[in-house]
Amino acid sequence: MMGVEFVPLSLTPLLIGIFAAIACALPGNFLVLRRQALIGDAISHVVLPGIVVAFLLTGTVSAAPMLLGAAGAAVLAVVMIEAIRRLGGIEPGAAMGLTFTTLFAAGVLLLEQSDTSGVHLDVEHALYGNLESLIWLDATGWQSLLDFTALAALPVELFRVTAALIGVTAFLWVFWRPLTLSTFDEGFAQTLGLRTSAIGLALVIVAAIAAVAAFDAVGSIIVIAMFICPPAAARLMTNRLEVQIAWSVVFAIASAVLGYVFAGYGPLWIGFENAVSAAGMIATVSGVILALTAFFGPCRARLGTPAA
């Protein structure tokens, strides 16, 4: 009986971790193929000042202001990157690095100078999230899945991340062709009348929505790792875009599941008493998967070949 009762309690944070990983990995595939993987890193950093400003303006940490704040911050970051790149004449990677470090530092300063004692919003939470605490307290067993009172007590982060995953999946499904064309041959896409700049901006905004949905639950560490590691590892496994997407989902799920399990039980297996951060372990596992594919992936020797 104890095992039956334990499953619902531990399943909720695991599902949140899985859904957040997939929601970030899906748009991350196109960012990696566009050689804009650092934008995913920038988004995960600029989400922080966007959320803080939204909180300061509204006084709440509800989903709608946070999403609007994050989307606004993402758009601001894209504008800043383009302005720095064109006016300063420096390469895009340096412009991205300057932008996201500046905005993230501004977000940290705003957090430290703001009164956030009454809400769950601080620098440590921004980095590591609170995945371990997102348990379903009202669950008493599998029968709770049919209990509407118990279902109402599910962590709101689960619904938020699920909605983001559905939205990201729908965006990729609807705009698959223009995304693919603008990613692999921007000039040809423009001759077909596609607005490649708008498509790129839409991709960034969708990635920002996924990031802010995951940010509150899992923190920026997982968001950064999932935007880059599963898509990059998947790119080393195949040259076909559809297969790459599938591999990235597999790697995202594996990172979330193995990282969550290792964080809780790994230290006990080697003689330590305390568990470690689930966010940190999930990001570590994703890095290990990327390292393994870099050594053993079938496409590691032809990484520069475009996917088809």
DRENDO-1510 file (C-alpha; in Angstrom, 1 decimal, always signed):
<recs>
REC; n; res; u; v; w
REC; 1; MET; +0.0; +0.0; +0.0 .
REC; 2; MET; +2.8; +2.4; +0.8 .
REC; 3; GLY; +4.1; +2.0; -2.8 .
REC; 4; VAL; +0.7; +2.8; -4.2 .
REC; 5; GLU; +0.4; +6.0; -2.1 .
REC; 6; PHE; +4.0; +7.0; -2.9 .
REC; 7; VAL; +3.4; +7.0; -6.7 .
REC; 8; PRO; +0.9; +9.9; -6.9 .
REC; 9; LEU; +3.1; +12.0; -4.6 .
REC; 10; SER; +6.3; +11.6; -6.6 .
REC; 11; LEU; +4.6; +11.4; -10.0 .
REC; 12; THR; +3.5; +15.1; -10.0 .
REC; 13; PRO; +7.0; +16.7; -9.9 .
REC; 14; LEU; +8.3; +14.1; -12.3 .
REC; 15; LEU; +5.5; +14.9; -14.9 .
REC; 16; ILE; +6.3; +18.6; -14.5 .
REC; 17; GLY; +9.9; +18.0; -15.1 .
REC; 18; ILE; +9.2; +15.9; -18.2 .
REC; 19; PHE; +6.7; +18.3; -19.7 .
REC; 20; ALA; +9.0; +21.3; -19.0 .
REC; 21; ALA; +11.9; +19.5; -20.6 .
REC; 22; ILE; +10.0; +18.6; -23.8 .
REC; 23; ALA; +8.4; +22.1; -24.0 .
REC; 24; CYS; +11.9; +23.7; -24.1 .
REC; 25; ALA; +13.5; +21.0; -26.3 .
REC; 26; LEU; +11.0; +21.3; -29.1 .
REC; 27; PRO; +11.7; +24.9; -30.1 .
REC; 28; GLY; +15.3; +24.4; -29.1 .
REC; 29; ASN; +15.7; +22.1; -32.2 .
REC; 30; PHE; +15.1; +25.0; -34.5 .
REC; 31; LEU; +17.3; +27.4; -32.5 .
REC; 32; VAL; +20.2; +24.9; -32.7 .
REC; 33; LEU; +19.7; +24.4; -36.5 .
REC; 34; ARG; +19.6; +28.2; -37.0 .
REC; 35; ARG; +22.8; +28.4; -35.0 .
REC; 36; GLN; +21.0; +30.5; -32.5 .
REC; 37; ALA; +21.2; +28.1; -29.5 .
REC; 38; LEU; +22.6; +30.9; -27.3 .
REC; 39; ILE; +19.2; +32.7; -27.8 .
REC; 40; GLY; +17.7; +29.9; -25.7 .
REC; 41; ASP; +20.2; +30.7; -23.0 .
REC; 42; ALA; +19.4; +34.4; -23.4 .
REC; 43; ILE; +15.7; +33.8; -23.1 .
REC; 44; SER; +16.1; +31.8; -19.9 .
REC; 45; HIS; +18.0; +34.7; -18.4 .
REC; 46; VAL; +15.9; +37.6; -19.6 .
REC; 47; VAL; +12.8; +35.8; -18.3 .
REC; 48; LEU; +13.9; +36.8; -14.8 .
REC; 49; PRO; +13.7; +40.6; -15.2 .
REC; 50; GLY; +10.4; +40.2; -17.2 .
REC; 51; ILE; +8.8; +38.2; -14.4 .
REC; 52; VAL; +10.1; +40.6; -11.7 .
REC; 53; VAL; +8.8; +43.7; -13.6 .
REC; 54; ALA; +5.5; +42.0; -14.0 .
REC; 55; PHE; +5.3; +41.2; -10.3 .
REC; 56; LEU; +6.2; +44.8; -9.4 .
REC; 57; LEU; +3.5; +46.2; -11.7 .
REC; 58; THR; +0.8; +43.8; -10.6 .
REC; 59; GLY; +1.8; +42.6; -7.2 .
REC; 60; THR; +1.0; +39.0; -8.0 .
REC; 61; VAL; +2.8; +36.0; -9.5 .
REC; 62; SER; -0.2; +34.8; -11.6 .
REC; 63; ALA; +0.4; +33.2; -15.0 .
REC; 64; ALA; -0.9; +35.9; -17.3 .
REC; 65; PRO; +1.3; +38.8; -16.1 .
REC; 66; MET; +4.3; +36.5; -15.9 .
REC; 67; LEU; +3.8; +35.4; -19.5 .
REC; 68; LEU; +3.4; +38.9; -20.8 .
REC; 69; GLY; +6.4; +40.1; -18.8 .
REC; 70; ALA; +8.6; +37.2; -20.1 .
REC; 71; ALA; +7.4; +37.7; -23.7 .
REC; 72; GLY; +8.1; +41.4; -23.5 .
REC; 73; ALA; +11.6; +40.8; -22.1 .
REC; 74; ALA; +12.3; +38.3; -24.9 .
REC; 75; VAL; +11.3; +40.8; -27.6 .
REC; 76; LEU; +13.4; +43.4; -25.9 .
REC; 77; ALA; +16.4; +41.0; -25.8 .
REC; 78; VAL; +16.0; +40.3; -29.5 .
REC; 79; VAL; +15.9; +44.0; -30.3 .
REC; 80; MET; +18.9; +44.6; -28.1 .
REC; 81; ILE; +20.9; +41.8; -29.8 .
REC; 82; GLU; +20.1; +43.1; -33.3 .
REC; 83; ALA; +20.9; +46.7; -32.3 .
REC; 84; ILE; +24.2; +45.7; -30.7 .
REC; 85; ARG; +25.2; +43.5; -33.6 .
REC; 86; ARG; +24.5; +46.1; -36.3 .
REC; 87; LEU; +25.5; +49.3; -34.5 .
REC; 88; GLY; +28.5; +47.8; -32.8 .
REC; 89; GLY; +29.6; +45.6; -35.7 .
REC; 90; ILE; +30.3; +42.6; -33.5 .
REC; 91; GLU; +29.5; +39.0; -34.1 .
REC; 92; PRO; +26.0; +37.6; -32.9 .
REC; 93; GLY; +27.4; +35.4; -30.1 .
REC; 94; ALA; +29.0; +38.4; -28.4 .
REC; 95; ALA; +25.9; +40.5; -28.8 .
REC; 96; MET; +23.8; +37.7; -27.3 .
REC; 97; GLY; +26.2; +37.2; -24.4 .
REC; 98; LEU; +26.3; +40.9; -23.6 .
REC; 99; THR; +22.5; +41.1; -23.7 .
REC; 100; PHE; +21.5; +38.2; -21.6 .
REC; 101; THR; +24.2; +38.8; -18.9 .
REC; 102; THR; +23.1; +42.5; -18.6 .
REC; 103; LEU; +19.4; +41.7; -18.4 .
REC; 104; PHE; +19.9; +38.8; -16.0 .
REC; 105; ALA; +22.0; +41.0; -13.7 .
REC; 106; ALA; +19.3; +43.6; -13.8 .
REC; 107; GLY; +16.7; +41.0; -12.8 .
REC; 108; VAL; +18.8; +39.9; -9.9 .
REC; 109; LEU; +19.3; +43.4; -8.7 .
REC; 110; LEU; +15.5; +44.0; -9.0 .
REC; 111; LEU; +14.9; +40.9; -7.0 .
REC; 112; GLU; +17.3; +41.9; -4.2 .
REC; 113; GLN; +15.9; +45.4; -4.0 .
REC; 114; SER; +12.2; +44.4; -4.1 .
REC; 115; ASP; +9.9; +43.2; -1.4 .
REC; 116; THR; +9.3; +39.6; -2.5 .
REC; 117; SER; +9.2; +38.1; +1.0 .
REC; 118; GLY; +5.5; +37.4; +0.7 .
REC; 119; VAL; +5.8; +35.4; -2.5 .
REC; 120; HIS; +7.9; +32.5; -3.6 .
REC; 121; LEU; +10.2; +34.5; -5.8 .
REC; 122; ASP; +13.9; +34.9; -5.0 .
REC; 123; VAL; +17.3; +34.4; -6.7 .
REC; 124; GLU; +17.8; +30.8; -5.5 .
REC; 125; HIS; +14.3; +30.0; -6.7 .
REC; 126; ALA; +15.1; +31.6; -10.0 .
REC; 127; LEU; +18.1; +29.3; -10.5 .
REC; 128; TYR; +17.0; +26.0; -9.0 .
REC; 129; GLY; +13.2; +26.2; -9.1 .
REC; 130; ASN; +11.1; +24.2; -6.6 .
REC; 131; LEU; +10.5; +21.0; -8.4 .
REC; 132; GLU; +10.9; +18.8; -5.3 .
REC; 133; SER; +8.1; +20.6; -3.4 .
REC; 134; LEU; +5.5; +20.3; -6.2 .
REC; 135; ILE; +3.9; +17.2; -4.7 .
REC; 136; TRP; +0.2; +16.4; -4.7 .
REC; 137; LEU; -0.6; +16.7; -1.0 .
REC; 138; ASP; -4.2; +15.7; -1.3 .
REC; 139; ALA; -3.5; +12.4; -3.1 .
REC; 140; THR; -4.3; +9.3; -1.1 .
REC; 141; GLY; -3.8; +6.7; -3.9 .
REC; 142; TRP; -4.8; +6.1; -7.5 .
REC; 143; GLN; -8.4; +6.7; -6.6 .
REC; 144; SER; -7.5; +10.4; -6.2 .
REC; 145; LEU; -7.5; +10.6; -10.0 .
REC; 146; LEU; -11.3; +10.3; -9.9 .
REC; 147; ASP; -11.7; +12.6; -6.9 .
REC; 148; PHE; -12.5; +16.2; -8.2 .
REC; 149; THR; -11.7; +17.7; -4.8 .
REC; 150; ALA; -8.3; +16.1; -4.8 .
REC; 151; LEU; -7.7; +17.0; -8.4 .
REC; 152; ALA; -8.4; +20.7; -7.6 .
REC; 153; ALA; -5.4; +20.6; -5.3 .
REC; 154; LEU; -2.9; +19.6; -8.0 .
REC; 155; PRO; +0.0; +22.0; -8.3 .
REC; 156; VAL; -0.8; +24.8; -10.6 .
REC; 157; GLU; +2.6; +24.5; -12.2 .
REC; 158; LEU; +1.5; +21.2; -13.8 .
REC; 159; PHE; -1.4; +22.9; -15.6 .
REC; 160; ARG; +0.9; +25.7; -16.6 .
REC; 161; VAL; +3.6; +23.5; -18.1 .
REC; 162; THR; +1.1; +21.3; -19.8 .
REC; 163; ALA; -0.6; +24.2; -21.5 .
REC; 164; ALA; +2.8; +25.5; -22.6 .
REC; 165; LEU; +3.7; +22.1; -24.0 .
REC; 166; ILE; +0.4; +21.9; -25.9 .
REC; 167; GLY; +0.9; +25.5; -27.2 .
REC; 168; VAL; +4.5; +24.8; -28.4 .
REC; 169; THR; +3.4; +21.6; -30.1 .
REC; 170; ALA; +0.5; +23.3; -31.8 .
REC; 171; PHE; +2.8; +26.1; -33.0 .
REC; 172; LEU; +5.3; +23.7; -34.5 .
REC; 173; TRP; +2.5; +21.7; -36.1 .
REC; 174; VAL; +0.8; +24.7; -37.7 .
REC; 175; PHE; +4.0; +26.5; -38.9 .
REC; 176; TRP; +6.1; +23.5; -39.7 .
REC; 177; ARG; +6.6; +24.3; -43.3 .
REC; 178; PRO; +7.5; +28.0; -43.0 .
REC; 179; LEU; +9.7; +27.2; -40.0 .
REC; 180; THR; +11.6; +24.5; -41.9 .
REC; 181; LEU; +12.0; +26.6; -45.0 .
REC; 182; SER; +13.2; +29.7; -43.2 .
REC; 183; THR; +15.6; +27.6; -41.1 .
REC; 184; PHE; +17.4; +25.8; -44.0 .
REC; 185; ASP; +17.1; +28.3; -46.8 .
REC; 186; GLU; +16.0; +31.8; -45.7 .
REC; 187; GLY; +16.6; +33.3; -49.2 .
REC; 188; PHE; +14.3; +30.7; -50.8 .
REC; 189; ALA; +11.7; +31.2; -48.1 .
REC; 190; GLN; +11.7; +35.0; -48.8 .
REC; 191; THR; +11.2; +34.4; -52.5 .
REC; 192; LEU; +8.1; +32.4; -51.6 .
REC; 193; GLY; +6.8; +35.5; -49.8 .
REC; 194; LEU; +7.4; +34.2; -46.3 .
REC; 195; ARG; +8.2; +36.8; -43.7 .
REC; 196; THR; +11.3; +35.2; -42.2 .
REC; 197; SER; +12.0; +37.9; -39.6 .
REC; 198; ALA; +8.4; +37.5; -38.3 .
REC; 199; ILE; +8.8; +33.7; -38.2 .
REC; 200; GLY; +12.0; +34.0; -36.3 .
REC; 201; LEU; +10.5; +36.4; -33.8 .
REC; 202; ALA; +7.5; +34.1; -33.3 .
REC; 203; LEU; +9.9; +31.3; -32.6 .
REC; 204; VAL; +11.6; +33.3; -29.9 .
REC; 205; ILE; +8.3; +34.4; -28.3 .
REC; 206; VAL; +7.1; +30.7; -28.3 .
REC; 207; ALA; +10.4; +29.7; -26.7 .
REC; 208; ALA; +9.9; +32.5; -24.1 .
REC; 209; ILE; +6.5; +31.2; -23.3 .
REC; 210; ALA; +7.9; +27.7; -22.7 .
REC; 211; ALA; +10.7; +29.2; -20.6 .
REC; 212; VAL; +8.5; +31.2; -18.3 .
REC; 213; ALA; +6.1; +28.3; -17.9 .
REC; 214; ALA; +9.0; +26.1; -16.8 .
REC; 215; PHE; +10.9; +28.8; -15.0 .
REC; 216; ASP; +8.7; +28.9; -11.9 .
REC; 217; ALA; +8.8; +25.2; -11.3 .
REC; 218; VAL; +12.2; +24.1; -12.5 .
REC; 219; GLY; +14.3; +27.2; -12.5 .
REC; 220; SER; +16.7; +28.6; -15.2 .
REC; 221; ILE; +19.2; +25.7; -15.0 .
REC; 222; ILE; +16.9; +23.2; -16.5 .
REC; 223; VAL; +15.5; +25.7; -19.0 .
REC; 224; ILE; +19.0; +26.5; -20.3 .
REC; 225; ALA; +20.0; +22.8; -20.5 .
REC; 226; MET; +16.8; +21.7; -22.2 .
REC; 227; PHE; +17.0; +24.4; -24.9 .
REC; 228; ILE; +20.4; +23.1; -25.9 .
REC; 229; CYS; +21.4; +19.6; -24.8 .
REC; 230; PRO; +18.6; +17.4; -26.1 .
REC; 231; PRO; +18.4; +19.1; -29.5 .
REC; 232; ALA; +22.2; +19.1; -29.9 .
REC; 233; ALA; +22.3; +15.5; -28.9 .
REC; 234; ALA; +19.5; +14.6; -31.3 .
REC; 235; ARG; +21.4; +16.5; -34.1 .
REC; 236; LEU; +24.3; +14.1; -33.6 .
REC; 237; MET; +22.0; +11.1; -34.0 .
REC; 238; THR; +20.4; +11.9; -37.4 .
REC; 239; ASN; +20.3; +14.2; -40.4 .
REC; 240; ARG; +16.5; +14.1; -40.8 .
REC; 241; LEU; +14.6; +16.9; -39.0 .
REC; 242; GLU; +11.6; +14.7; -38.1 .
REC; 243; VAL; +13.8; +12.1; -36.6 .
REC; 244; GLN; +15.8; +14.8; -34.8 .
REC; 245; ILE; +12.6; +16.1; -33.2 .
REC; 246; ALA; +11.8; +12.6; -32.0 .
REC; 247; TRP; +15.2; +12.0; -30.6 .
REC; 248; SER; +15.2; +15.3; -28.7 .
REC; 249; VAL; +11.9; +14.3; -27.0 .
REC; 250; VAL; +13.4; +11.0; -26.0 .
REC; 251; PHE; +16.5; +12.7; -24.6 .
REC; 252; ALA; +14.4; +15.3; -22.8 .
REC; 253; ILE; +12.3; +12.6; -21.2 .
REC; 254; ALA; +15.4; +10.5; -20.3 .
REC; 255; SER; +17.1; +13.5; -18.7 .
REC; 256; ALA; +14.0; +14.4; -16.6 .
REC; 257; VAL; +13.3; +10.9; -15.4 .
REC; 258; LEU; +16.9; +9.8; -14.7 .
REC; 259; GLY; +17.8; +13.2; -13.2 .
REC; 260; TYR; +14.9; +13.2; -10.9 .
REC; 261; VAL; +15.6; +9.6; -9.8 .
REC; 262; PHE; +19.3; +10.1; -9.3 .
REC; 263; ALA; +18.7; +13.4; -7.4 .
REC; 264; GLY; +16.5; +11.6; -4.9 .
REC; 265; TYR; +18.2; +8.2; -4.6 .
REC; 266; GLY; +21.6; +8.6; -6.1 .
REC; 267; PRO; +23.3; +10.0; -3.0 .
REC; 268; LEU; +21.8; +7.1; -0.9 .
REC; 269; TRP; +23.3; +4.6; -3.3 .
REC; 270; ILE; +26.8; +5.9; -2.7 .
REC; 271; GLY; +26.5; +6.4; +1.1 .
REC; 272; PHE; +25.3; +10.0; +1.4 .
REC; 273; GLU; +22.2; +10.9; +3.5 .
REC; 274; ASN; +20.9; +14.1; +1.7 .
REC; 275; ALA; +19.4; +14.3; -1.7 .
REC; 276; VAL; +20.7; +16.8; -4.2 .
REC; 277; SER; +19.0; +19.4; -6.4 .
REC; 278; ALA; +16.7; +17.8; -9.0 .
REC; 279; ALA; +17.2; +20.7; -11.3 .
REC; 280; GLY; +21.0; +20.4; -11.2 .
REC; 281; MET; +20.9; +16.6; -11.6 .
REC; 282; ILE; +18.5; +16.8; -14.6 .
REC; 283; ALA; +20.7; +19.3; -16.3 .
REC; 284; THR; +23.8; +17.2; -15.5 .
REC; 285; VAL; +22.2; +14.1; -17.0 .
REC; 286; SER; +21.3; +16.0; -20.2 .
REC; 287; GLY; +24.9; +17.1; -20.5 .
REC; 288; VAL; +26.1; +13.5; -20.1 .
REC; 289; ILE; +23.7; +12.4; -22.8 .
REC; 290; LEU; +25.1; +15.1; -25.1 .
REC; 291; ALA; +28.7; +14.0; -24.3 .
REC; 292; LEU; +27.8; +10.4; -25.1 .
REC; 293; THR; +26.3; +11.3; -28.5 .
REC; 294; ALA; +29.3; +13.5; -29.2 .
REC; 295; PHE; +31.5; +10.4; -28.8 .
REC; 296; PHE; +29.2; +7.7; -30.2 .
REC; 297; GLY; +26.5; +9.4; -32.2 .
REC; 298; PRO; +26.3; +8.3; -35.9 .
REC; 299; CYS; +26.4; +11.8; -37.2 .
REC; 300; ARG; +29.2; +13.2; -35.0 .
REC; 301; ALA; +31.6; +13.2; -38.0 .
REC; 302; ARG; +29.3; +15.2; -40.3 .
REC; 303; LEU; +27.8; +17.7; -37.9 .
REC; 304; GLY; +28.0; +20.5; -40.4 .
REC; 305; THR; +25.7; +18.7; -42.9 .
REC; 306; PRO; +22.2; +20.2; -42.9 .
REC; 307; ALA; +19.4; +18.1; -41.7 .
REC; 308; ALA; +16.8; +17.2; -44.3 .
</recs>
